[in-house]
Amino acid sequence: MGNSIEVFSPKPIDWQIGDETFTQKPLRVDKLTDVLEKMVDSVLGTGAGGLLDSLLNESQSADLAPTLMRIVISIPKSIPKIVALCLDVPKKEKYILENIRARQGLQIVKTFIEQNEVAELLQDFFGLMNDLGLESGQPKQTTKEQAKELLEAMRETETETKTETKKKKTTKTETT
């Protein structure tokens, strides 16, 4: 018997914001990293890099989602931008800012974390954090440059995976 591959395919969710309906669905990796980058930039912009360190320190925990939500709650002014990115409608940020309810914004971000398996993704990438010298338990403060390096490494990994997939498809086509 061969190995089976687990497919994670959450259902889209519709959100009514003002007079418009937005459909939230899992994002591609490049869009996913855009959301995470906005979160990181917002946290570091407030001088609360310690929240990112708490995420690192809790990286072995079974569920990082509560820590991620604490991070989001710490940056309320950025929530409309983050929500617009989560819904993949960045040009609607102003509309969302003018029409969203605070609780609804947090629910959308929570859904984003669950739909995109963000907590699990971050756990997978904590090895990269160790490579950057941010081992769990160290009292170092996360810097903007270090956070950006992690996000760039995530993008490079996705690009490499896409390149490998294309090569496999090309090789398969050439052999048939």
Secondary structure, 3 states (H helix, E strand, C coil): CCCCCCCCCCCCEEEEECCEEEEECCCCHHHHHHHHHHHHHHHHHCCCHHHHHHHHHCCCCCCCHHHHHHHHHCCHHHHHHHHHHHCCCHHHHHHHHHHCCHHHHHHHHHHHHHHCCHHHHHHHHHHHHHHCCCCCCCCCCCCHHHHHHHHHHHHHHHHHHHHHHHHHHHHHHHHC
